[in-house]
Amino acid sequence: MGDRACVIFFDATHVSPTVYLHWHGDSVPAWLDELKTRMTGRYSDAQYAAARFVGLCHERISGNLSLGIWSNVLTLKELRDPIRMGDESPGNAGVVVVDTSDFTWKAYAGYLEANDGRRS
C-alpha cells in the first residue's frame, strides 16, 4: 500500500544513498524539476543533489513517516541495468535514477517507467 518510489542520484564517480518515499511517487517528476533549478551551479554532484532532494521532500511531507534514506552498494554500471534496478523497486512508481550532470532521469519497474521516465 502506498505510492512508493526510490530515488537514486549519480555523477561521474558517485552513487548517492537511496531516498525512499512511501507516498508521493507521482510527485517525483515535479520535485526533480524543482531540484534541477535549486542545483543550478552545482550540477554533477550526486551527494549534494540527494541531500537537497531529501530537504525538498521534507518540506512537503509532514510528520515523521513516509520519507527515508538508506545506504546502498550500487555501482554506476548497475544503475543502468534494468534487471538490477527492478530488484531495487518498491513497486508503485518504481526506482528513479537521476543523472546529476543534467538532471535527466530514468525510471525502472514502476508506473513512471511507462511514461519513459525522461525529463530535461
Wavefront OBJ file of the C-alpha trace (Angstrom):
o trace
v 0.000 0.000 0.000
v 1.222 3.487 -0.776
v 2.634 5.290 -3.780
v 6.228 4.277 -3.196
v 9.348 5.360 -5.037
v 13.080 5.061 -4.538
v 15.250 7.854 -5.944
v 18.990 7.457 -6.526
v 21.366 10.126 -7.831
v 24.692 9.637 -9.574
v 27.572 11.629 -11.017
v 30.752 10.550 -12.815
v 32.161 8.778 -9.755
v 29.499 8.515 -7.021
v 26.155 6.867 -6.355
v 24.037 8.528 -3.675
v 22.183 6.780 -0.891
v 18.656 5.682 -1.783
v 15.877 8.129 -0.937
v 12.629 6.298 -0.152
v 9.171 7.818 -0.406
v 6.266 5.741 0.890
v 3.772 8.145 -0.648
v 4.210 10.844 -3.303
v 5.707 8.666 -6.050
v 3.612 10.636 -8.517
v 5.254 13.865 -7.277
v 8.806 12.723 -8.074
v 8.946 14.181 -11.636
v 7.820 17.641 -10.498
v 10.102 17.558 -7.446
v 13.057 16.627 -9.671
v 12.262 19.593 -11.919
v 12.353 21.844 -8.848
v 15.582 20.219 -7.669
v 17.203 20.880 -11.039
v 16.522 24.592 -10.564
v 17.849 24.529 -6.983
v 21.022 22.809 -8.105
v 21.901 25.396 -10.751
v 25.653 25.971 -10.477
v 26.141 22.649 -8.659
v 25.391 20.015 -11.282
v 27.327 16.720 -11.306
v 27.262 16.367 -7.523
v 25.249 13.307 -6.525
v 25.818 13.749 -2.812
v 24.555 17.332 -2.688
v 21.672 16.557 -5.054
v 20.496 13.726 -2.799
v 20.741 15.936 0.279
v 18.812 18.770 -1.358
v 16.181 16.330 -2.644
v 15.679 14.989 0.884
v 15.288 18.573 2.095
v 12.763 19.331 -0.622
v 10.785 16.184 0.290
v 10.989 17.056 3.979
v 9.407 20.455 3.256
v 6.399 18.716 1.682
v 5.914 15.608 3.831
v 4.696 16.318 7.334
v 5.224 14.170 10.376
v 7.902 11.542 10.855
v 6.798 8.863 8.385
v 6.906 8.274 4.645
v 10.433 9.573 3.961
v 13.573 7.535 4.459
v 17.151 7.261 3.302
v 19.440 4.254 3.325
v 22.850 3.167 2.143
v 23.171 1.033 -0.935
v 26.051 -0.786 -2.606
v 25.047 0.027 -6.178
v 27.693 0.682 -8.802
v 27.451 3.119 -11.685
v 27.144 0.132 -14.039
v 24.281 -1.392 -12.037
v 22.295 1.846 -12.261
v 21.868 1.175 -15.999
v 20.858 -2.472 -15.580
v 17.046 -2.810 -15.796
v 17.068 -6.179 -14.031
v 19.223 -4.907 -11.143
v 17.138 -1.749 -10.788
v 13.973 -3.829 -10.881
v 15.317 -5.706 -7.871
v 15.548 -2.360 -6.029
v 11.987 -1.314 -6.871
v 9.451 -0.950 -4.071
v 6.680 -1.253 -6.671
v 4.246 1.572 -7.410
v 6.305 4.407 -9.029
v 9.471 2.288 -9.048
v 13.116 3.266 -8.880
v 14.122 6.616 -10.356
v 17.790 7.045 -11.268
v 18.885 10.660 -11.743
v 21.933 11.761 -13.742
v 23.111 14.901 -11.960
v 25.086 16.114 -14.985
v 21.795 17.332 -16.489
v 19.066 16.022 -14.137
v 17.548 13.681 -16.671
v 16.139 10.556 -15.099
v 15.130 7.034 -15.932
v 12.547 5.003 -14.039
v 12.545 1.239 -13.616
v 9.934 -1.309 -12.529
v 7.048 1.048 -11.805
v 4.442 3.213 -13.455
v 6.892 6.082 -14.056
v 8.785 3.750 -16.412
v 5.731 3.556 -18.687
v 5.985 7.316 -19.273
v 9.578 6.892 -20.491
v 10.907 8.487 -17.318
v 12.967 11.161 -19.072
v 12.761 14.834 -18.318
v 15.100 17.626 -19.215
l 1 2 3 4 5 6 7 8 9 10 11 12 13 14 15 16 17 18 19 20 21 22 23 24 25 26 27 28 29 30 31 32 33 34 35 36 37 38 39 40 41 42 43 44 45 46 47 48 49 50 51 52 53 54 55 56 57 58 59 60 61 62 63 64 65 66 67 68 69 70 71 72 73 74 75 76 77 78 79 80 81 82 83 84 85 86 87 88 89 90 91 92 93 94 95 96 97 98 99 100 101 102 103 104 105 106 107 108 109 110 111 112 113 114 115 116 117 118 119 120
